[in-house]
Amino acid sequence: MFRRTQMRLTLQNAAVFLLMVSILGSSLYWYMEKQSYDKIDRSLLLSAQLEEARLLGVDLPAERTLDPLVGQIIWDEKHRVVYSRIPAAFLEKIEQMYPSKADGKVHTLQVEGFTFRSLAISIETPHGVWVVQSIRNIDAEIMTLQAMRTNIIIGCILAAMVALVAGYLLARRALVPIRQSWEAQQQFVADASHELRTPLSVIQMRTELLLKNPEQTVRENSDDISVIYRETRRIRKLVADLLTLARSDSNQLQLDRQLFRLDDLAQEVSLYFTELAELDGLSFGTRIDPNLWCKGDRERIHQLLVILLDNALTYTSDGGSVQFSCYKKGHTLIMEVADTGAGIAEKDLPRIFDRFYRGDQARNRAKGGTGLGLSIAKWIVDEHRGQLSVASVPDKGTAFTVKLTAAAGKTE
């Protein structure tokens, strides 16, 4: 698929580039041709006008410069040459130069392989109606234009080859983000399918065991029912996370921005996790400064804190500690979640916000996570135009830091 698309883009880019070069070359050729012939035609007209004035005895206001290459021929009524001033090389062909029309317009004459621009006018003289003809050989201009046309054609051919190469490189470069997006989507679908397949298989297996022993009581099958319930909750959470990310990708999720007390929200969340930490045998410390105002989506910030604190507790062993801080520094609100857990390997740090990405022990499936929490957290922070950073040392702990813009609080 990508090869066909790349070839199509290559040809399209090359065609556009070649069309632009062709238009530029044609325009340049047309301009040069028009400029050359216009200058010659003006010289022919000026020469004819001066000769007409001389024959009619009209005094000219000032002397005008003539093109030395413009020849002059005067014909009588019987098409005989009365006067001529043309290069000697053309004297033998002068009889063939009689103009077909004396209408004061420029015409092109072909005389034995030579090309001339000719302008003729009729003048009433005491000797009858004479034809004054201004004539100029344009073979040199034609050769110049032909050479220019040849060079333009050669240039277009070279440009076509360059356009193909450039088009290929541009198409290849343009497809890089598309290919990456496609591969990411394929990986996302594969990971989601894998995550859903595992709990569904467990549910199916446990359900089959229940159906094989329909006479047993709920108490007797409590283990199987508990597993089914736990895996169902896991699927529900995974589907909810997938839906959140899918809606965020399609810009269907809109933040409900409002002014709220971040310190009140932090206290609310910390109370819940304090109890969980005690149940897990962990030390949970807090530092929450008062009067912290934030303008954003309160529910999403709540979700962000739950994700970070839940990860901290999940990956911290018994006897470890988790520290939750929320304070203001200048015009910035800072939320920090630090633990003394397993930590994250340095090679995994750049990718921990990727969907479904798991490091070794820092993101082990055995912990029950879906691999989407930090991706959602990153999206929430980005939507609030904040910063989310992480620092970790394997076997010593991890610290997540969120920075948001502080808002002016309400006056009491």
N, C-alpha and C positions, 0 to 999 in steps of 0.2 A: 504493500500500500504506500509506504513512504517513498519507495523508489519511483513509483509512477508519479506521485505528487511532486517529487524533486525534479523529475524530468520535465513535467509540465510547467513548473515554476521557472526552470532554467530556460525553456523555450520562450515563455512569456517575457521574462526579464530581458533575454537576448533580443526578442522582437521589438520591445519598447526601446531599448538602447539603440538598436540598428535603425529604427524608424526616426528617432531623434537625430542621429548622425546623418541620415539620408536627407531629412528635411533641412538640416543646417547646411549640408553640402549643396543641395539644390538651390537653396536660397542664396548662398554665396555665389554660385555660378550665375544665377539669374541676375543678381545685382551687378556683378562684374560685366556681364554681357550688355545689360541695359546702360550702364555707365559708359562703356566703351562706344556703343553705337549712338547714344545720345550726344556725346561730345562730337563725334564725326558728323552727325546730322546737323548739329548747330553750325558747324564749320561750313558745311555745304550750303545751308540757307544763307549764311552771312556772305559767302562768296558770290552767290547768285544775286543777292540784293545789291552788293557793291557794283557788280558788273551792270546790273540794270540801271543803277544811278549814273554810272559813267556813260552808258549809251544814251540816256535821256538828258544828259547834261545837268544833272542835279548836283549841287554842291553838298558834300557831306559835312556834318558839324565837326567831326574829328576823325583822325585816321584810326583805322581799326586793324588789329593784328590778324592775319590770315594763317591758316594751317598750311605750311609749305607743301604738304603732300596732297592738297586738294588741287585737282586739275580743272581747267576751264575750256569748254568747247562752245563755239557759237555756230549755229546752223541757220542757213537761209531757208526760204520756202521750198526749195528744191532738194533739201536734205544735203546741201553741200556745205563743207566746212569753211566758214568765213574766218574763224580765228580759233587757234588751239594753243593750250598751254598744259601739256601732259608729259609725263616722263617718256624719253625716247624709246624705251622698250615697248611702249604700247602704241606707237605711231602707226605701225603696220596694221593694227587691229582697230583703228579709229572708226572706220566705216561701220563696224559692228556695234558701235557704242551709241548709235542714235537712240534717243529715249522713245519708248512706246507711248508715253504720256508726258505732257507738259503741264501738269496740274499743281506744281508747287509742292508735291509730296515726295518723300524719299522712297526709292525703289531699289531693289537689288538686281544687278545685271550679272549674267554669266557669259563670259567671253573667252572661249577656247581654254577652259580650265582656270581662268582668273575670275575673281569675284570682286564686283565694284558696288559701292553705294552711289546712287545717282539721284540728283534733284534737278528738274528742268522747269523753266517758266517761259511763257510767250511774251514777247515785247514788240509793240508797234514802233517801227522805225521808218525813216523816210525811204528806206529801201525795201520795205515790206515787213511782214511778220517774221521776226527772227526768234529762234529758240536758244535761250541761254542755259547751258547745262553745266552744273558743277558735279564733278565726279572724283571718287577717291577709291583706290585699291585697298581692300580690307583683308587680303590674304594673311598678312602678319597677325592681325587681330584674331582671325579664324584659327590660325595655328596655335596662338596663345590660349584661346578658349578651348580648343581641342585638347591641348596638353593639360589644361586645368581640369577638363572633364575626365580625362584619363586618370589623372591623379586622384580625383574625387572618387571614381569607381574603385581604384585600387585601395584608396583609404577606406571605402565602405566594406570592401572584402576583408581587409585587415580588421576593421572595426567589428565585423560579424564574428570573426574568430575570437577577438578580445571579448565581445559581448557574450559569446557562449561560455568562455572561461569565467568571466565576471558573473554571468547569470547563474552558473553552476555554484560558484562560491557563495553568492548571495542567497540562493535557494537553500544551500546546505546550512548556512548560518541561520536563515529564517526558520528552518525546520527544527533547529536544536531545542528551543523552548517547547515547541509542539510535541516533539518526540519525548522530551522529558515529562511533559504533562501527561501524554498518553501512557508512558511506562509507569508513571506514578499512579494513574488511574487503574491500570491493570493490576499493579501491586496492591493497591487499596482494595479492589474487588476480591483479589485472591486472599488477602489477609482477612477481610471481613467474612468471606466464605469459610475460611479455616476456623475463625473464632466462633462462628455460629455452628459449624458442624460438630465441634467437640461437645458442647453442652447438649446439643440435640441428640447426639449419639448416646450420651449418658442417660438422658431422659427416656429415650426409646428403650434402652436396655433395662432400666429400672421398671418402666411400665410393663414390659414383657414379663418380668419376674412377678409383678403383682398379678397379672392376668393368669399366670400359671398356677397361682395359689389363691383362688377367689374366696376360699373358705376361711382364710386367716383374717384376724382382726386388724384394726388400724394400729393398735399397740404393737402387735407382732411385726407389722411392716413399717414401723416408724422410721427405721433407718432409710429405707428406700424412699419413703415419702419426703423425708428431710432432704435427701439428695436432690429429688425432683424439684422441690421448692427452691433450694439454693441455686440450682442451675437455671431455673425459670427466672429468678431475680437477676441472675447474671446476664441472661439473654435480654431481659427488659432494659437493663442498664446499657448494654452494648447498643441496642437498637436506638435508645434515646440519645446516646452519644453520636451515633452515626447520623441520626436525623439532625442533630444540632450542627454538625460539620457540613452536611449536605445543604442545609438552609443557609449557612454562612457562606458557602461557596457560591451560591446563586443569589446572594444579597437579599434573601428573604427575611433574615433576622434583623430587626431594627431595635436599637437600644432605646430604652425608656429613660432618658436622661433627666435627672432631678437632683436637687441639692439635698444631701443627707449627711448625718454624722457618721463618719467612718469609724470613730472610736466606739460608738454604740454598737455598730455592726461587728467590730472586732471582739468586743466583750461578749456579745451573744454567741459568736462562733467558738470562742476560746472556752466558754463554760461547757459546751458539749464535748469538746475534745479533751478537756481536763478529766472528765469522767472516763472517757475511753482510754486515756493514757494510764489512769490508775488501774483499770481493769487489766491492761496489758503489762503492768509492772514497769511503766516508764515514768520518768520525771518530766513534767510539762511546766515550763516557765513562761511568763508573759511580761512584756513591757509595752503598755498601751498608754500613750499620752492623751490627755483630755483635749476636747474642743478641736477635733480634726474634721474639717469640712471638705466634702468631695462632691463634685458634680458629675454624675454618671448613672449607670444602671445598677441600682442597689442589688437586685437579684443576681446579676451577672458577677458583681464583685463578691457577693456571698458565695457563689459557685466557685469562683477563683480561689478563695481562701480555703474552702472545703477540699478542693483538689490538692492544693499544696500541703495542707495539714494532714490529710488522709494519707498521702504518699509518705510524708515524714514518719508518721506512726507505723505505717505498713512495713517500711524498710529499715526500721530501727529495732534492734534485738532487745530482749529483756534486760533491764538494768540500764538502758541507754536514756538519753534525754533529748527533748525537743524544745526549742526556744522560739517563741512567736513574739515579734516586735512590730509595733506600729507607731510611727512618730513622724514629725514634720521637720524638714531641714530646708530653710529658706522658703521657696515657693513650691517645694516638692514634698509630696506625701510618700513615705517609704514604708513598705511592708516586707519584713524578712521572716523566713521560716528556715531555721537551721536545725539539723539533727546530727546525732553521732552514730548514724547507721552505716550501712554497707558502703556507701559512696558510689561514685560512677567513674568508670575508667575514662582516662583522658581521650581515648579514641572514640568513645561514645558520646561525649559532651556535645559535639556539633550537631548530632542527629537526635537528641532526646526529645525534640519537639516534633519530629516527624511522626506521622500517623502509624500506629502499630509497631513502631520501632522499639525494640527492647535490647538493652545491653545484657551483660552476663547475669550477675546476681542483682544488679540494681533494678532490673525490670524483668523479673522472673515470672513466668506464667503461674507458677505455683502460688504466688501471692494473691492471685485472683483478679488482677487488673486487666483492663481491656487494651491498654496501650494507646488510649485516645485522650486520657485526662490532660496531659501536658499540652497536647495539640489544641484542645479547647481553651486551656489557660492562656496559651500564647495568643489565640484569636481574641479572647476577651481583652487582654492588655493592649493589643494592637488597635482594637476598635476604640479604646479609650485614649489612643495616642500616647501610650506609656511605654515603658521599657521593662522587659523581663530578662533577668540574667541569672546565671547559675555558676557556682564555684563548688568544686568537689574534690576530695582526696579519697581514693579507695581505702576502705576499712577504717576511715576516720570520720567521715560524715559529708553531708551536702548542705549547701545554703542557697536558697532561692531568694532573689531580691526583686521586688516590684516597685517601680517608680511611677507615680501619677502626679498630674498637676493639681496643686491645692486650690481650693475655691474659697472665696470670702464667705465667712459665716454669717448667719442671720443675727440681727441684734435682738437681744432679749427684751 
